[in-house]
Amino acid sequence: ARMTAKLTPLAASLPATVPFTGPETLERRTGRPFTARLGANESLFGPSPLAQQAIAHAARDAWMYGDPDMHDLRAAIAAHHACDASHVMIGEGIDGILGNLVRLTVAPGDAVVTSLGAYPTFAFHVTGFGGHLTRVPYISDHEDPDALLAARATKAKLIYLANPDNPMGSHHAGSVIEDMLNRLPEGTLLVLDEAYIDLAPPGTAPTIDPADPRVIRLRTFSKGYGLAGLRVGYAIAASPLIAAFDRVRNHFGVGRIAQAGALAALQDQGWLTQVQASVAAARITLSDIARAHGLIPLPSATNFVTMDCGGDGAHAARLIERLATHGIFARMPGVAPLNRCIRVSVGDDAAMAVFAKALTAFM
């Protein structure tokens, strides 16, 4: 079939791929539902009951658009971080904010630096806006700040670093990030993705002035707060950069129900504390299960455990396939040498038992 709308040369040149194949897609392909959904790093511990109530209450008002200024949620996030609301921008998850950030800062041909195998959505946006990506290797299953900085010769507009890291679950101390900022080249913005920071050990978050123009920090309600289905993330950065988002963002992109749910979740820090304890315990359980079946669990500062399968990418891919036939949705890093591993989200005792049983069936 002929397409009437003519794609731009850039769009026509892009690969026809998406960063993630969803579990729903895989279920439709096989005609079987998964019994344990452990591949997307969602919080199986769920959102705060207070957030659930707020979402239910907001449902009756779903006929109205949400506040395009997101005033109440922005004010609450700003108070949570002891900064002014002019330093906060909310978007459709970190993914939505990344798309707008790249659109604002990267012209076709501009250089951008990331790690080879790091979170693919960032690279997806950079390529989609015509940026030129330099990818540096990990070092010992950690993102490598020195290698990222060494790519300064490219005159990069952005350097992307996730801390803690997806897909490896590793982390750097906040002091390492602060040191990296102090060595950042003039004119380069550090994009610090802290999606998993709520689940990391104390000292992982760097001390950064929200007005610091060298960095934009990204946070989410999808992980610790358990609201991945609502799509709410936020950025903390210098006011001029935050204000620039208004030029390109979808002003009604974060709906009324999403704003209400996120606000209630933020106000229930007791629930987050409970989830943090559950995640820490489940990481130990999951690591024990891995070791019992001949896999090597890597240290994790997130709500997933990355497991070294002791082979290559083909070996790990077979493991993912076998898990799927036993009803387990899991994922693996996409790039060597990280792809010798599989990545499994933590969950309650029941989910962990299902995973252990599946491994026992074929290991």
Solvent accessible surface area in square Angstrom, and as a share of the most:
residue,aa,sasa,rsa
1,A,161,1.25
2,R,213,0.78
3,M,121,0.54
4,T,126,0.73
5,A,70,0.55
6,K,193,0.82
7,L,91,0.45
8,T,82,0.48
9,P,120,0.75
10,L,65,0.32
11,A,37,0.28
12,A,68,0.52
13,S,85,0.55
14,L,58,0.29
15,P,90,0.56
16,A,117,0.90
17,T,88,0.51
18,V,105,0.60
19,P,44,0.28
20,F,70,0.29
21,T,53,0.31
22,G,22,0.21
23,P,7,0.04
24,E,75,0.34
25,T,43,0.25
26,L,50,0.25
27,E,44,0.20
28,R,176,0.64
29,R,170,0.62
30,T,75,0.44
31,G,65,0.62
32,R,123,0.45
33,P,108,0.68
34,F,36,0.15
35,T,107,0.62
36,A,5,0.04
37,R,93,0.34
38,L,0,0.00
39,G,0,0.00
40,A,26,0.20
41,N,2,0.01
42,E,42,0.19
43,S,18,0.11
44,L,61,0.31
45,F,47,0.20
46,G,18,0.18
47,P,30,0.19
48,S,1,0.01
49,P,64,0.41
50,L,95,0.47
51,A,0,0.00
52,Q,91,0.40
53,Q,114,0.51
54,A,25,0.19
55,I,43,0.22
56,A,69,0.53
57,H,108,0.48
58,A,9,0.07
59,A,54,0.42
60,R,162,0.59
61,D,42,0.22
62,A,59,0.45
63,W,201,0.70
64,M,66,0.30
65,Y,168,0.64
66,G,9,0.09
67,D,58,0.30
68,P,46,0.29
69,D,87,0.45
70,M,3,0.01
71,H,117,0.52
72,D,91,0.47
73,L,2,0.01
74,R,40,0.14
75,A,44,0.34
76,A,22,0.17
77,I,0,0.00
78,A,4,0.03
79,A,79,0.62
80,H,85,0.38
81,H,44,0.20
82,A,96,0.75
83,C,24,0.14
84,D,88,0.45
85,A,37,0.29
86,S,46,0.30
87,H,26,0.12
88,V,0,0.00
89,M,2,0.01
90,I,4,0.02
91,G,8,0.07
92,E,51,0.23
93,G,0,0.00
94,I,12,0.06
95,D,40,0.21
96,G,22,0.21
97,I,3,0.01
98,L,0,0.00
99,G,10,0.09
100,N,23,0.12
101,L,0,0.00
102,V,0,0.00
103,R,125,0.45
104,L,50,0.25
105,T,31,0.18
106,V,8,0.05
107,A,53,0.41
108,P,108,0.68
109,G,58,0.56
110,D,35,0.18
111,A,13,0.10
112,V,0,0.00
113,V,0,0.00
114,T,5,0.03
115,S,2,0.01
116,L,68,0.34
117,G,15,0.15
118,A,10,0.08
119,Y,37,0.14
120,P,54,0.34
121,T,10,0.06
122,F,0,0.00
123,A,14,0.11
124,F,97,0.40
125,H,37,0.17
126,V,0,0.00
127,T,52,0.30
128,G,29,0.28
129,F,71,0.29
130,G,16,0.15
131,G,13,0.13
132,H,113,0.50
133,L,29,0.15
134,T,37,0.21
135,R,115,0.42
136,V,13,0.08
137,P,87,0.55
138,Y,27,0.10
139,I,99,0.50
140,S,96,0.62
141,D,29,0.15
142,H,63,0.28
143,E,3,0.01
144,D,21,0.11
145,P,12,0.08
146,D,83,0.43
147,A,24,0.19
148,L,0,0.00
149,L,4,0.02
150,A,74,0.58
151,A,12,0.09
152,R,110,0.40
153,A,91,0.71
154,T,50,0.29
155,K,171,0.72
156,A,4,0.03
157,K,77,0.33
158,L,1,0.00
159,I,1,0.00
160,Y,0,0.00
161,L,0,0.00
162,A,7,0.05
163,N,2,0.01
164,P,1,0.01
165,D,3,0.01
166,N,16,0.08
167,P,10,0.06
168,M,1,0.00
169,G,0,0.00
170,S,10,0.06
171,H,64,0.29
172,H,31,0.14
173,A,50,0.39
174,G,2,0.02
175,S,73,0.47
176,V,54,0.31
177,I,0,0.00
178,E,57,0.25
179,D,67,0.35
180,M,0,0.00
181,L,6,0.03
182,N,109,0.56
183,R,98,0.36
184,L,21,0.11
185,P,25,0.16
186,E,177,0.79
187,G,67,0.64
188,T,11,0.06
189,L,19,0.10
190,L,0,0.00
191,V,0,0.00
192,L,1,0.00
193,D,7,0.03
194,E,1,0.00
195,A,14,0.11
196,Y,8,0.03
197,I,17,0.09
198,D,32,0.17
199,L,9,0.05
200,A,20,0.15
201,P,54,0.34
202,P,140,0.88
203,G,57,0.55
204,T,3,0.02
205,A,46,0.36
206,P,6,0.04
207,T,121,0.70
208,I,22,0.11
209,D,91,0.47
210,P,37,0.23
211,A,49,0.38
212,D,18,0.09
213,P,101,0.63
214,R,88,0.32
215,V,4,0.02
216,I,0,0.00
217,R,23,0.08
218,L,0,0.00
219,R,28,0.10
220,T,8,0.05
221,F,0,0.00
222,S,7,0.05
223,K,29,0.12
224,G,1,0.01
225,Y,11,0.04
226,G,13,0.12
227,L,9,0.04
228,A,29,0.23
229,G,78,0.75
230,L,42,0.21
231,R,91,0.33
232,V,0,0.00
233,G,0,0.00
234,Y,9,0.03
235,A,0,0.00
236,I,9,0.05
237,A,2,0.01
238,A,11,0.08
239,S,36,0.23
240,P,106,0.67
241,L,36,0.18
242,I,2,0.01
243,A,60,0.46
244,A,21,0.16
245,F,2,0.01
246,D,64,0.33
247,R,203,0.74
248,V,33,0.19
249,R,22,0.08
250,N,95,0.49
251,H,69,0.31
252,F,102,0.42
253,G,24,0.23
254,V,8,0.05
255,G,32,0.31
256,R,78,0.28
257,I,49,0.25
258,A,9,0.07
259,Q,21,0.09
260,A,29,0.22
261,G,0,0.00
262,A,0,0.00
263,L,41,0.21
264,A,15,0.11
265,A,1,0.01
266,L,8,0.04
267,Q,129,0.57
268,D,24,0.13
269,Q,66,0.29
270,G,51,0.49
271,W,48,0.17
272,L,10,0.05
273,T,86,0.50
274,Q,106,0.47
275,V,4,0.02
276,Q,64,0.28
277,A,66,0.51
278,S,38,0.24
279,V,3,0.02
280,A,42,0.32
281,A,59,0.46
282,A,8,0.06
283,R,43,0.16
284,I,114,0.58
285,T,53,0.31
286,L,0,0.00
287,S,17,0.11
288,D,71,0.37
289,I,21,0.11
290,A,0,0.00
291,R,140,0.51
292,A,82,0.64
293,H,36,0.16
294,G,65,0.62
295,L,4,0.02
296,I,105,0.53
297,P,16,0.10
298,L,24,0.12
299,P,120,0.75
300,S,26,0.17
301,A,0,0.00
302,T,0,0.00
303,N,3,0.01
304,F,0,0.00
305,V,1,0.00
306,T,0,0.00
307,M,0,0.00
308,D,21,0.11
309,C,11,0.07
310,G,67,0.64
311,G,36,0.34
312,D,83,0.43
313,G,13,0.13
314,A,56,0.44
315,H,59,0.26
316,A,0,0.00
317,A,40,0.31
318,R,125,0.46
319,L,2,0.01
320,I,29,0.15
321,E,114,0.51
322,R,107,0.39
323,L,0,0.00
324,A,29,0.22
325,T,87,0.50
326,H,83,0.37
327,G,12,0.12
328,I,0,0.00
329,F,4,0.02
330,A,6,0.05
331,R,44,0.16
332,M,54,0.24
333,P,4,0.03
334,G,69,0.67
335,V,46,0.26
336,A,64,0.50
337,P,93,0.58
338,L,3,0.02
339,N,29,0.15
340,R,51,0.19
341,C,0,0.00
342,I,0,0.00
343,R,14,0.05
344,V,0,0.00
345,S,0,0.00
346,V,3,0.02
347,G,2,0.02
348,D,68,0.35
349,D,119,0.62
350,A,68,0.52
351,A,11,0.09
352,M,3,0.01
353,A,60,0.47
354,V,54,0.31
355,F,0,0.00
356,A,23,0.18
357,K,157,0.66
358,A,4,0.03
359,L,0,0.00
360,T,92,0.54
361,A,65,0.50
362,F,41,0.17
363,M,97,0.43
